[in-house]
Structures are given as structure tokens and as C-alpha cells.
Amino acid sequence: MAPRLRGVRDQALMRHGYCGAHTESPMPLFEYRCAKCSTEFERLVAPSQRDAPQKCANPKCESTETKKLVSRTSFSLKGGGWASDGYSE
């Protein structure tokens, strides 16, 4: 049975060809922006290589002048619990 895609990260992993038996990534997914053409792209990169220059995803540019972006998290506090009990004050 194929794994159920739960969110944006899982969908991005499938776009990059990851189709394992579980939805955990073997490598982190990082976002980059090209300094020359401003193309933003995602790449599965080993943690030891995350700061190494990445080739732009735009086939017309292919620059290695890229910058790693800070990705938004999908974490949110909803409902009861410590956030509504006054612990955040």
C-alpha cells in the first residue's frame, strides 16, 4: 500500500522522486533562491552539504550563486492546552 501524503513536505518529497515505504525523508528538504535569476527551488540535500553551492533549478540559468532560505514551519497551536492555560504569559 502506498504511503498517504500528509502535507506540503510529503508532496515535495514525491516531486523529488522519494517514494519509500514511510513518509520520513532520508535527507532534509531545503529551499534555495538563485542570486542571478531569483528562481526559488527545493532540493533534498544531506545535512553536511546544506551550505554548499547548489545549482539553480532554472535550466536557462544554471548558476551556483544560490542562498539557502529559511523555510516556514507548519507548526501551529490550536485548541486547549498549555497555550490557552496561561503558560505563554
mmCIF file as gemmi writes it, N, C-alpha and C atoms, coordinates in Angstrom:
data_model
loop_
_atom_site.group_PDB
_atom_site.id
_atom_site.type_symbol
_atom_site.label_atom_id
_atom_site.label_alt_id
_atom_site.label_comp_id
_atom_site.label_asym_id
_atom_site.label_entity_id
_atom_site.label_seq_id
_atom_site.pdbx_PDB_ins_code
_atom_site.Cartn_x
_atom_site.Cartn_y
_atom_site.Cartn_z
_atom_site.occupancy
_atom_site.B_iso_or_equiv
_atom_site.pdbx_formal_charge
_atom_site.auth_seq_id
_atom_site.auth_asym_id
_atom_site.pdbx_PDB_model_num
ATOM 1 N N . MET Axp A 1 ? 0.835 -1.172 0 1 0 ? 1 A 1
ATOM 2 C CA . MET Axp A 1 ? 0 0 0 1 0 ? 1 A 1
ATOM 3 C C . MET Axp A 1 ? 0.886 1.244 0 1 0 ? 1 A 1
ATOM 4 N N . ALA Axp A 2 ? 0.566 2.208 -0.821 1 0 ? 2 A 1
ATOM 5 C CA . ALA Axp A 2 ? 1.352 3.443 -0.932 1 0 ? 2 A 1
ATOM 6 C C . ALA Axp A 2 ? 1.149 4.305 0.306 1 0 ? 2 A 1
ATOM 7 N N . PRO Axp A 3 ? 2.189 5.052 0.717 1 0 ? 3 A 1
ATOM 8 C CA . PRO Axp A 3 ? 2.034 5.93 1.877 1 0 ? 3 A 1
ATOM 9 C C . PRO Axp A 3 ? 1.07 7.069 1.573 1 0 ? 3 A 1
ATOM 10 N N . ARG Axp A 4 ? 0.332 7.469 2.59 1 0 ? 4 A 1
ATOM 11 C CA . ARG Axp A 4 ? -0.608 8.583 2.439 1 0 ? 4 A 1
ATOM 12 C C . ARG Axp A 4 ? 0.151 9.895 2.57 1 0 ? 4 A 1
ATOM 13 N N . LEU Axp A 5 ? -0.026 10.794 1.613 1 0 ? 5 A 1
ATOM 14 C CA . LEU Axp A 5 ? 0.637 12.091 1.676 1 0 ? 5 A 1
ATOM 15 C C . LEU Axp A 5 ? -0.099 12.972 2.661 1 0 ? 5 A 1
ATOM 16 N N . ARG Axp A 6 ? 0.642 13.517 3.621 1 0 ? 6 A 1
ATOM 17 C CA . ARG Axp A 6 ? 0.007 14.275 4.685 1 0 ? 6 A 1
ATOM 18 C C . ARG Axp A 6 ? 0.083 15.779 4.512 1 0 ? 6 A 1
ATOM 19 N N . GLY Axp A 7 ? 1.04 16.277 3.799 1 0 ? 7 A 1
ATOM 20 C CA . GLY Axp A 7 ? 1.159 17.724 3.71 1 0 ? 7 A 1
ATOM 21 C C . GLY Axp A 7 ? 2.08 18.16 2.596 1 0 ? 7 A 1
ATOM 22 N N . VAL Axp A 8 ? 2.434 19.434 2.638 1 0 ? 8 A 1
ATOM 23 C CA . VAL Axp A 8 ? 3.262 20.044 1.607 1 0 ? 8 A 1
ATOM 24 C C . VAL Axp A 8 ? 4.62 19.358 1.521 1 0 ? 8 A 1
ATOM 25 N N . ARG Axp A 9 ? 5.216 19.036 2.668 1 0 ? 9 A 1
ATOM 26 C CA . ARG Axp A 9 ? 6.535 18.391 2.669 1 0 ? 9 A 1
ATOM 27 C C . ARG Axp A 9 ? 6.482 17.038 1.963 1 0 ? 9 A 1
ATOM 28 N N . ASP Axp A 10 ? 5.467 16.234 2.265 1 0 ? 10 A 1
ATOM 29 C CA . ASP Axp A 10 ? 5.343 14.929 1.624 1 0 ? 10 A 1
ATOM 30 C C . ASP Axp A 10 ? 5.141 15.068 0.12 1 0 ? 10 A 1
ATOM 31 N N . GLN Axp A 11 ? 4.343 16.041 -0.286 1 0 ? 11 A 1
ATOM 32 C CA . GLN Axp A 11 ? 4.12 16.267 -1.713 1 0 ? 11 A 1
ATOM 33 C C . GLN Axp A 11 ? 5.419 16.688 -2.393 1 0 ? 11 A 1
ATOM 34 N N . ALA Axp A 12 ? 6.217 17.514 -1.721 1 0 ? 12 A 1
ATOM 35 C CA . ALA Axp A 12 ? 7.502 17.943 -2.286 1 0 ? 12 A 1
ATOM 36 C C . ALA Axp A 12 ? 8.449 16.752 -2.406 1 0 ? 12 A 1
ATOM 37 N N . LEU Axp A 13 ? 8.433 15.863 -1.414 1 0 ? 13 A 1
ATOM 38 C CA . LEU Axp A 13 ? 9.285 14.68 -1.478 1 0 ? 13 A 1
ATOM 39 C C . LEU Axp A 13 ? 8.91 13.811 -2.668 1 0 ? 13 A 1
ATOM 40 N N . MET Axp A 14 ? 7.629 13.672 -2.937 1 0 ? 14 A 1
ATOM 41 C CA . MET Axp A 14 ? 7.19 12.879 -4.084 1 0 ? 14 A 1
ATOM 42 C C . MET Axp A 14 ? 7.627 13.539 -5.393 1 0 ? 14 A 1
ATOM 43 N N . ARG Axp A 15 ? 7.585 14.879 -5.463 1 0 ? 15 A 1
ATOM 44 C CA . ARG Axp A 15 ? 8.05 15.585 -6.664 1 0 ? 15 A 1
ATOM 45 C C . ARG Axp A 15 ? 9.521 15.296 -6.922 1 0 ? 15 A 1
ATOM 46 N N . HIS Axp A 16 ? 10.28 15.086 -5.844 1 0 ? 16 A 1
ATOM 47 C CA . HIS Axp A 16 ? 11.709 14.838 -5.978 1 0 ? 16 A 1
ATOM 48 C C . HIS Axp A 16 ? 12.038 13.349 -6.104 1 0 ? 16 A 1
ATOM 49 N N . GLY Axp A 17 ? 11.002 12.515 -6.262 1 0 ? 17 A 1
ATOM 50 C CA . GLY Axp A 17 ? 11.229 11.111 -6.53 1 0 ? 17 A 1
ATOM 51 C C . GLY Axp A 17 ? 11.321 10.208 -5.312 1 0 ? 17 A 1
ATOM 52 N N . TYR Axp A 18 ? 11.057 10.713 -4.128 1 0 ? 18 A 1
ATOM 53 C CA . TYR Axp A 18 ? 11.11 9.867 -2.943 1 0 ? 18 A 1
ATOM 54 C C . TYR Axp A 18 ? 9.79 9.126 -2.809 1 0 ? 18 A 1
ATOM 55 N N . CYS Axp A 19 ? 9.828 7.83 -2.835 1 0 ? 19 A 1
ATOM 56 C CA . CYS Axp A 19 ? 8.594 7.045 -2.714 1 0 ? 19 A 1
ATOM 57 C C . CYS Axp A 19 ? 8.825 5.842 -1.812 1 0 ? 19 A 1
ATOM 58 N N . GLY Axp A 20 ? 9.407 6.078 -0.641 1 0 ? 20 A 1
ATOM 59 C CA . GLY Axp A 20 ? 9.711 4.999 0.293 1 0 ? 20 A 1
ATOM 60 C C . GLY Axp A 20 ? 8.469 4.439 0.951 1 0 ? 20 A 1
ATOM 61 N N . ALA Axp A 21 ? 8.683 3.449 1.814 1 0 ? 21 A 1
ATOM 62 C CA . ALA Axp A 21 ? 7.573 2.791 2.482 1 0 ? 21 A 1
ATOM 63 C C . ALA Axp A 21 ? 7.001 3.636 3.613 1 0 ? 21 A 1
ATOM 64 N N . HIS Axp A 22 ? 7.68 4.687 3.979 1 0 ? 22 A 1
ATOM 65 C CA . HIS Axp A 22 ? 7.185 5.592 5.01 1 0 ? 22 A 1
ATOM 66 C C . HIS Axp A 22 ? 7.367 7.019 4.512 1 0 ? 22 A 1
ATOM 67 N N . THR Axp A 23 ? 6.815 7.971 5.246 1 0 ? 23 A 1
ATOM 68 C CA . THR Axp A 23 ? 6.853 9.355 4.764 1 0 ? 23 A 1
ATOM 69 C C . THR Axp A 23 ? 8.006 10.157 5.346 1 0 ? 23 A 1
ATOM 70 N N . GLU Axp A 24 ? 8.896 9.519 6.102 1 0 ? 24 A 1
ATOM 71 C CA . GLU Axp A 24 ? 10.052 10.237 6.627 1 0 ? 24 A 1
ATOM 72 C C . GLU Axp A 24 ? 11.095 10.401 5.532 1 0 ? 24 A 1
ATOM 73 N N . SER Axp A 25 ? 11.683 11.557 5.468 1 0 ? 25 A 1
ATOM 74 C CA . SER Axp A 25 ? 12.685 11.858 4.456 1 0 ? 25 A 1
ATOM 75 C C . SER Axp A 25 ? 14.035 11.293 4.854 1 0 ? 25 A 1
ATOM 76 N N . PRO Axp A 26 ? 14.767 10.676 3.916 1 0 ? 26 A 1
ATOM 77 C CA . PRO Axp A 26 ? 16.116 10.223 4.227 1 0 ? 26 A 1
ATOM 78 C C . PRO Axp A 26 ? 17.074 11.406 4.347 1 0 ? 26 A 1
ATOM 79 N N . MET Axp A 27 ? 16.72 12.528 3.74 1 0 ? 27 A 1
ATOM 80 C CA . MET Axp A 27 ? 17.521 13.748 3.813 1 0 ? 27 A 1
ATOM 81 C C . MET Axp A 27 ? 16.566 14.929 3.962 1 0 ? 27 A 1
ATOM 82 N N . PRO Axp A 28 ? 17.023 16.008 4.597 1 0 ? 28 A 1
ATOM 83 C CA . PRO Axp A 28 ? 16.166 17.182 4.749 1 0 ? 28 A 1
ATOM 84 C C . PRO Axp A 28 ? 15.9 17.87 3.414 1 0 ? 28 A 1
ATOM 85 N N . LEU Axp A 29 ? 14.766 18.526 3.345 1 0 ? 29 A 1
ATOM 86 C CA . LEU Axp A 29 ? 14.377 19.299 2.174 1 0 ? 29 A 1
ATOM 87 C C . LEU Axp A 29 ? 14.696 20.757 2.466 1 0 ? 29 A 1
ATOM 88 N N . PHE Axp A 30 ? 15.549 21.371 1.636 1 0 ? 30 A 1
ATOM 89 C CA . PHE Axp A 30 ? 15.93 22.768 1.822 1 0 ? 30 A 1
ATOM 90 C C . PHE Axp A 30 ? 15.416 23.599 0.656 1 0 ? 30 A 1
ATOM 91 N N . GLU Axp A 31 ? 15.15 24.867 0.937 1 0 ? 31 A 1
ATOM 92 C CA . GLU Axp A 31 ? 14.731 25.806 -0.103 1 0 ? 31 A 1
ATOM 93 C C . GLU Axp A 31 ? 15.882 26.757 -0.393 1 0 ? 31 A 1
ATOM 94 N N . TYR Axp A 32 ? 16.051 27.076 -1.664 1 0 ? 32 A 1
ATOM 95 C CA . TYR Axp A 32 ? 17.13 27.967 -2.11 1 0 ? 32 A 1
ATOM 96 C C . TYR Axp A 32 ? 16.574 29.017 -3.055 1 0 ? 32 A 1
ATOM 97 N N . ARG Axp A 33 ? 17.291 30.141 -3.188 1 0 ? 33 A 1
ATOM 98 C CA . ARG Axp A 33 ? 16.968 31.178 -4.164 1 0 ? 33 A 1
ATOM 99 C C . ARG Axp A 33 ? 18.241 31.504 -4.941 1 0 ? 33 A 1
ATOM 100 N N . CYS Axp A 34 ? 18.1 31.577 -6.264 1 0 ? 34 A 1
ATOM 101 C CA . CYS Axp A 34 ? 19.223 31.915 -7.139 1 0 ? 34 A 1
ATOM 102 C C . CYS Axp A 34 ? 19.466 33.421 -7.078 1 0 ? 34 A 1
ATOM 103 N N . ALA Axp A 35 ? 20.719 33.822 -6.934 1 0 ? 35 A 1
ATOM 104 C CA . ALA Axp A 35 ? 21.071 35.234 -6.874 1 0 ? 35 A 1
ATOM 105 C C . ALA Axp A 35 ? 20.984 35.917 -8.238 1 0 ? 35 A 1
ATOM 106 N N . LYS Axp A 36 ? 21.119 35.149 -9.308 1 0 ? 36 A 1
ATOM 107 C CA . LYS Axp A 36 ? 21.087 35.743 -10.654 1 0 ? 36 A 1
ATOM 108 C C . LYS Axp A 36 ? 19.678 35.912 -11.209 1 0 ? 36 A 1
ATOM 109 N N . CYS Axp A 37 ? 18.854 34.853 -11.12 1 0 ? 37 A 1
ATOM 110 C CA . CYS Axp A 37 ? 17.537 34.916 -11.764 1 0 ? 37 A 1
ATOM 111 C C . CYS Axp A 37 ? 16.373 34.92 -10.763 1 0 ? 37 A 1
ATOM 112 N N . SER Axp A 38 ? 16.649 34.865 -9.463 1 0 ? 38 A 1
ATOM 113 C CA . SER Axp A 38 ? 15.653 34.886 -8.382 1 0 ? 38 A 1
ATOM 114 C C . SER Axp A 38 ? 14.718 33.682 -8.365 1 0 ? 38 A 1
ATOM 115 N N . THR Axp A 39 ? 15.075 32.614 -9.043 1 0 ? 39 A 1
ATOM 116 C CA . THR Axp A 39 ? 14.272 31.393 -9.015 1 0 ? 39 A 1
ATOM 117 C C . THR Axp A 39 ? 14.377 30.758 -7.633 1 0 ? 39 A 1
ATOM 118 N N . GLU Axp A 40 ? 13.231 30.378 -7.051 1 0 ? 40 A 1
ATOM 119 C CA . GLU Axp A 40 ? 13.225 29.658 -5.786 1 0 ? 40 A 1
ATOM 120 C C . GLU Axp A 40 ? 12.959 28.197 -6.084 1 0 ? 40 A 1
ATOM 121 N N . PHE Axp A 41 ? 13.719 27.304 -5.425 1 0 ? 41 A 1
ATOM 122 C CA . PHE Axp A 41 ? 13.574 25.878 -5.671 1 0 ? 41 A 1
ATOM 123 C C . PHE Axp A 41 ? 13.871 25.089 -4.415 1 0 ? 41 A 1
ATOM 124 N N . GLU Axp A 42 ? 13.405 23.84 -4.394 1 0 ? 42 A 1
ATOM 125 C CA . GLU Axp A 42 ? 13.616 22.931 -3.271 1 0 ? 42 A 1
ATOM 126 C C . GLU Axp A 42 ? 14.607 21.861 -3.686 1 0 ? 42 A 1
ATOM 127 N N . ARG Axp A 43 ? 15.37 21.379 -2.711 1 0 ? 43 A 1
ATOM 128 C CA . ARG Axp A 43 ? 16.341 20.344 -3.008 1 0 ? 43 A 1
ATOM 129 C C . ARG Axp A 43 ? 16.506 19.456 -1.782 1 0 ? 43 A 1
ATOM 130 N N . LEU Axp A 44 ? 16.533 18.152 -1.992 1 0 ? 44 A 1
ATOM 131 C CA . LEU Axp A 44 ? 16.87 17.212 -0.921 1 0 ? 44 A 1
ATOM 132 C C . LEU Axp A 44 ? 18.383 17.18 -0.82 1 0 ? 44 A 1
ATOM 133 N N . VAL Axp A 45 ? 18.909 17.583 0.327 1 0 ? 45 A 1
ATOM 134 C CA . VAL Axp A 45 ? 20.357 17.727 0.49 1 0 ? 45 A 1
ATOM 135 C C . VAL Axp A 45 ? 20.779 17.114 1.822 1 0 ? 45 A 1
ATOM 136 N N . ALA Axp A 46 ? 21.878 16.408 1.798 1 0 ? 46 A 1
ATOM 137 C CA . ALA Axp A 46 ? 22.436 15.87 3.039 1 0 ? 46 A 1
ATOM 138 C C . ALA Axp A 46 ? 22.773 17.032 3.967 1 0 ? 46 A 1
ATOM 139 N N . PRO Axp A 47 ? 22.539 16.883 5.275 1 0 ? 47 A 1
ATOM 140 C CA . PRO Axp A 47 ? 22.817 17.978 6.2 1 0 ? 47 A 1
ATOM 141 C C . PRO Axp A 47 ? 24.243 18.515 6.091 1 0 ? 47 A 1
ATOM 142 N N . SER Axp A 48 ? 25.193 17.665 5.788 1 0 ? 48 A 1
ATOM 143 C CA . SER Axp A 48 ? 26.589 18.12 5.677 1 0 ? 48 A 1
ATOM 144 C C . SER Axp A 48 ? 26.819 18.974 4.433 1 0 ? 48 A 1
ATOM 145 N N . GLN Axp A 49 ? 25.893 18.914 3.458 1 0 ? 49 A 1
ATOM 146 C CA . GLN Axp A 49 ? 26.051 19.663 2.209 1 0 ? 49 A 1
ATOM 147 C C . GLN Axp A 49 ? 25.077 20.828 2.076 1 0 ? 49 A 1
ATOM 148 N N . ARG Axp A 50 ? 24.316 21.141 3.139 1 0 ? 50 A 1
ATOM 149 C CA . ARG Axp A 50 ? 23.266 22.15 3.02 1 0 ? 50 A 1
ATOM 150 C C . ARG Axp A 50 ? 23.776 23.549 2.688 1 0 ? 50 A 1
ATOM 151 N N . ASP Axp A 51 ? 24.992 23.887 3.121 1 0 ? 51 A 1
ATOM 152 C CA . ASP Axp A 51 ? 25.548 25.212 2.838 1 0 ? 51 A 1
ATOM 153 C C . ASP Axp A 51 ? 26.423 25.229 1.593 1 0 ? 51 A 1
ATOM 154 N N . ALA Axp A 52 ? 26.614 24.088 0.958 1 0 ? 52 A 1
ATOM 155 C CA . ALA Axp A 52 ? 27.405 24.025 -0.278 1 0 ? 52 A 1
ATOM 156 C C . ALA Axp A 52 ? 26.617 24.682 -1.418 1 0 ? 52 A 1
ATOM 157 N N . PRO Axp A 53 ? 27.299 25.283 -2.389 1 0 ? 53 A 1
ATOM 158 C CA . PRO Axp A 53 ? 26.584 25.9 -3.514 1 0 ? 53 A 1
ATOM 159 C C . PRO Axp A 53 ? 25.721 24.874 -4.245 1 0 ? 53 A 1
ATOM 160 N N . GLN Axp A 54 ? 24.484 25.262 -4.542 1 0 ? 54 A 1
ATOM 161 C CA . GLN Axp A 54 ? 23.56 24.397 -5.259 1 0 ? 54 A 1
ATOM 162 C C . GLN Axp A 54 ? 23.322 24.974 -6.651 1 0 ? 54 A 1
ATOM 163 N N . LYS Axp A 55 ? 23.183 24.115 -7.621 1 0 ? 55 A 1
ATOM 164 C CA . LYS Axp A 55 ? 22.923 24.546 -8.993 1 0 ? 55 A 1
ATOM 165 C C . LYS Axp A 55 ? 21.469 25.002 -9.111 1 0 ? 55 A 1
ATOM 166 N N . CYS Axp A 56 ? 21.253 26.152 -9.735 1 0 ? 56 A 1
ATOM 167 C CA . CYS Axp A 56 ? 19.914 26.704 -9.923 1 0 ? 56 A 1
ATOM 168 C C . CYS Axp A 56 ? 19.037 25.716 -10.696 1 0 ? 56 A 1
ATOM 169 N N . ALA Axp A 57 ? 17.763 25.653 -10.329 1 0 ? 57 A 1
ATOM 170 C CA . ALA Axp A 57 ? 16.825 24.738 -10.981 1 0 ? 57 A 1
ATOM 171 C C . ALA Axp A 57 ? 16.347 25.257 -12.336 1 0 ? 57 A 1
ATOM 172 N N . ASN Axp A 58 ? 16.611 26.523 -12.622 1 0 ? 58 A 1
ATOM 173 C CA . ASN Axp A 58 ? 16.21 27.11 -13.904 1 0 ? 58 A 1
ATOM 174 C C . ASN Axp A 58 ? 17.2 26.646 -14.976 1 0 ? 58 A 1
ATOM 175 N N . PRO Axp A 59 ? 16.752 25.877 -15.979 1 0 ? 59 A 1
ATOM 176 C CA . PRO Axp A 59 ? 17.678 25.349 -16.991 1 0 ? 59 A 1
ATOM 177 C C . PRO Axp A 59 ? 18.342 26.433 -17.84 1 0 ? 59 A 1
ATOM 178 N N . LYS Axp A 60 ? 17.763 27.623 -17.899 1 0 ? 60 A 1
ATOM 179 C CA . LYS Axp A 60 ? 18.369 28.716 -18.665 1 0 ? 60 A 1
ATOM 180 C C . LYS Axp A 60 ? 19.468 29.42 -17.878 1 0 ? 60 A 1
ATOM 181 N N . CYS Axp A 61 ? 19.441 29.288 -16.557 1 0 ? 61 A 1
ATOM 182 C CA . CYS Axp A 61 ? 20.415 29.99 -15.703 1 0 ? 61 A 1
ATOM 183 C C . CYS Axp A 61 ? 21.546 29.056 -15.271 1 0 ? 61 A 1
ATOM 184 N N . GLU Axp A 62 ? 21.217 28.006 -14.519 1 0 ? 62 A 1
ATOM 185 C CA . GLU Axp A 62 ? 22.163 27.027 -14.004 1 0 ? 62 A 1
ATOM 186 C C . GLU Axp A 62 ? 23.32 27.626 -13.191 1 0 ? 62 A 1
ATOM 187 N N . SER Axp A 63 ? 23.085 28.762 -12.579 1 0 ? 63 A 1
ATOM 188 C CA . SER Axp A 63 ? 24.098 29.396 -11.733 1 0 ? 63 A 1
ATOM 189 C C . SER Axp A 63 ? 24.271 28.594 -10.441 1 0 ? 63 A 1
ATOM 190 N N . THR Axp A 64 ? 25.421 28.735 -9.813 1 0 ? 64 A 1
ATOM 191 C CA . THR Axp A 64 ? 25.635 28.133 -8.496 1 0 ? 64 A 1
ATOM 192 C C . THR Axp A 64 ? 25.652 29.205 -7.412 1 0 ? 64 A 1
ATOM 193 N N . GLU Axp A 65 ? 25.27 30.426 -7.76 1 0 ? 65 A 1
ATOM 194 C CA . GLU Axp A 65 ? 25.178 31.515 -6.789 1 0 ? 65 A 1
ATOM 195 C C . GLU Axp A 65 ? 23.797 31.466 -6.154 1 0 ? 65 A 1
ATOM 196 N N . THR Axp A 66 ? 23.629 30.566 -5.19 1 0 ? 66 A 1
ATOM 197 C CA . THR Axp A 66 ? 22.35 30.384 -4.537 1 0 ? 66 A 1
ATOM 198 C C . THR Axp A 66 ? 22.469 30.624 -3.048 1 0 ? 66 A 1
ATOM 199 N N . LYS Axp A 67 ? 21.335 30.933 -2.421 1 0 ? 67 A 1
ATOM 200 C CA . LYS Axp A 67 ? 21.297 31.182 -0.987 1 0 ? 67 A 1
ATOM 201 C C . LYS Axp A 67 ? 20.225 30.297 -0.371 1 0 ? 67 A 1
ATOM 202 N N . LYS Axp A 68 ? 20.556 29.646 0.744 1 0 ? 68 A 1
ATOM 203 C CA . LYS Axp A 68 ? 19.582 28.814 1.443 1 0 ? 68 A 1
ATOM 204 C C . LYS Axp A 68 ? 18.589 29.724 2.149 1 0 ? 68 A 1
ATOM 205 N N . LEU Axp A 69 ? 17.299 29.43 1.969 1 0 ? 69 A 1
ATOM 206 C CA . LEU Axp A 69 ? 16.236 30.22 2.585 1 0 ? 69 A 1
ATOM 207 C C . LEU Axp A 69 ? 15.8 29.587 3.899 1 0 ? 69 A 1
ATOM 208 N N . VAL Axp A 70 ? 15.196 30.381 4.748 1 0 ? 70 A 1
ATOM 209 C CA . VAL Axp A 70 ? 14.612 29.867 5.981 1 0 ? 70 A 1
ATOM 210 C C . VAL Axp A 70 ? 13.166 29.519 5.657 1 0 ? 70 A 1
ATOM 211 N N . SER Axp A 71 ? 12.837 28.254 5.756 1 0 ? 71 A 1
ATOM 212 C CA . SER Axp A 71 ? 11.503 27.778 5.4 1 0 ? 71 A 1
ATOM 213 C C . SER Axp A 71 ? 10.505 28.052 6.511 1 0 ? 71 A 1
ATOM 214 N N . ARG Axp A 72 ? 9.25 28.236 6.118 1 0 ? 72 A 1
ATOM 215 C CA . ARG Axp A 72 ? 8.183 28.384 7.099 1 0 ? 72 A 1
ATOM 216 C C . ARG Axp A 72 ? 7.854 27.017 7.677 1 0 ? 72 A 1
ATOM 217 N N . THR Axp A 73 ? 7.491 27.01 8.919 1 0 ? 73 A 1
ATOM 218 C CA . THR Axp A 73 ? 7.11 25.758 9.566 1 0 ? 73 A 1
ATOM 219 C C . THR Axp A 73 ? 5.605 25.557 9.467 1 0 ? 73 A 1
ATOM 220 N N . SER Axp A 74 ? 5.172 24.331 9.573 1 0 ? 74 A 1
ATOM 221 C CA . SER Axp A 74 ? 3.744 24.048 9.551 1 0 ? 74 A 1
ATOM 222 C C . SER Axp A 74 ? 3.198 23.898 10.972 1 0 ? 74 A 1
ATOM 223 N N . PHE Axp A 75 ? 4.018 24.184 11.971 1 0 ? 75 A 1
ATOM 224 C CA . PHE Axp A 75 ? 3.636 24.06 13.379 1 0 ? 75 A 1
ATOM 225 C C . PHE Axp A 75 ? 2.67 25.177 13.753 1 0 ? 75 A 1
ATOM 226 N N . SER Axp A 76 ? 1.578 24.819 14.397 1 0 ? 76 A 1
ATOM 227 C CA . SER Axp A 76 ? 0.652 25.824 14.919 1 0 ? 76 A 1
ATOM 228 C C . SER Axp A 76 ? -0.015 25.285 16.176 1 0 ? 76 A 1
ATOM 229 N N . LEU Axp A 77 ? -0.34 26.179 17.072 1 0 ? 77 A 1
ATOM 230 C CA . LEU Axp A 77 ? -1.013 25.799 18.308 1 0 ? 77 A 1
ATOM 231 C C . LEU Axp A 77 ? -2.507 26.017 18.126 1 0 ? 77 A 1
ATOM 232 N N . LYS Axp A 78 ? -3.272 24.966 18.369 1 0 ? 78 A 1
ATOM 233 C CA . LYS Axp A 78 ? -4.725 25.056 18.22 1 0 ? 78 A 1
ATOM 234 C C . LYS Axp A 78 ? -5.388 24.425 19.431 1 0 ? 78 A 1
ATOM 235 N N . GLY Axp A 79 ? -6.559 24.905 19.753 1 0 ? 79 A 1
ATOM 236 C CA . GLY Axp A 79 ? -7.349 24.289 20.81 1 0 ? 79 A 1
ATOM 237 C C . GLY Axp A 79 ? -6.827 24.596 22.199 1 0 ? 79 A 1
ATOM 238 N N . GLY Axp A 80 ? -7.162 23.726 23.139 1 0 ? 80 A 1
ATOM 239 C CA . GLY Axp A 80 ? -6.761 23.906 24.532 1 0 ? 80 A 1
ATOM 240 C C . GLY Axp A 80 ? -5.319 23.512 24.737 1 0 ? 80 A 1
ATOM 241 N N . GLY Axp A 81 ? -4.958 23.386 26.025 1 0 ? 81 A 1
ATOM 242 C CA . GLY Axp A 81 ? -3.582 23.008 26.323 1 0 ? 81 A 1
ATOM 243 C C . GLY Axp A 81 ? -2.807 24.163 26.912 1 0 ? 81 A 1
ATOM 244 N N . TRP Axp A 82 ? -1.498 24.019 26.903 1 0 ? 82 A 1
ATOM 245 C CA . TRP Axp A 82 ? -0.655 24.994 27.592 1 0 ? 82 A 1
ATOM 246 C C . TRP Axp A 82 ? -0.763 26.397 27.009 1 0 ? 82 A 1
ATOM 247 N N . ALA Axp A 83 ? -1.043 26.556 25.724 1 0 ? 83 A 1
ATOM 248 C CA . ALA Axp A 83 ? -1.139 27.889 25.128 1 0 ? 83 A 1
ATOM 249 C C . ALA Axp A 83 ? -2.34 28.657 25.677 1 0 ? 83 A 1
ATOM 250 N N . SER Axp A 84 ? -3.43 27.963 25.951 1 0 ? 84 A 1
ATOM 251 C CA . SER Axp A 84 ? -4.623 28.645 26.461 1 0 ? 84 A 1
ATOM 252 C C . SER Axp A 84 ? -4.698 28.637 27.982 1 0 ? 84 A 1
ATOM 253 N N . ASP Axp A 85 ? -3.795 27.918 28.649 1 0 ? 85 A 1
ATOM 254 C CA . ASP Axp A 85 ? -3.791 27.82 30.115 1 0 ? 85 A 1
ATOM 255 C C . ASP Axp A 85 ? -2.924 28.892 30.783 1 0 ? 85 A 1
ATOM 256 N N . GLY Axp A 86 ? -2.378 29.813 30.027 1 0 ? 86 A 1
ATOM 257 C CA . GLY Axp A 86 ? -1.602 30.884 30.612 1 0 ? 86 A 1
ATOM 258 C C . GLY Axp A 86 ? -0.118 30.64 30.679 1 0 ? 86 A 1
ATOM 259 N N . TYR Axp A 87 ? 0.371 29.547 30.151 1 0 ? 87 A 1
ATOM 260 C CA . TYR Axp A 87 ? 1.812 29.278 30.183 1 0 ? 87 A 1
ATOM 261 C C . TYR Axp A 87 ? 2.579 30.177 29.236 1 0 ? 87 A 1
ATOM 262 N N . SER Axp A 88 ? 1.898 30.768 28.268 1 0 ? 88 A 1
ATOM 263 C CA . SER Axp A 88 ? 2.602 31.612 27.293 1 0 ? 88 A 1
ATOM 264 C C . SER Axp A 88 ? 2.791 33.035 27.797 1 0 ? 88 A 1
ATOM 265 N N . GLU Axp A 89 ? 2.262 33.354 28.978 1 0 ? 89 A 1
ATOM 266 C CA . GLU Axp A 89 ? 2.371 34.721 29.506 1 0 ? 89 A 1
ATOM 267 C C . GLU Axp A 89 ? 3.686 34.939 30.21 1 0 ? 89 A 1
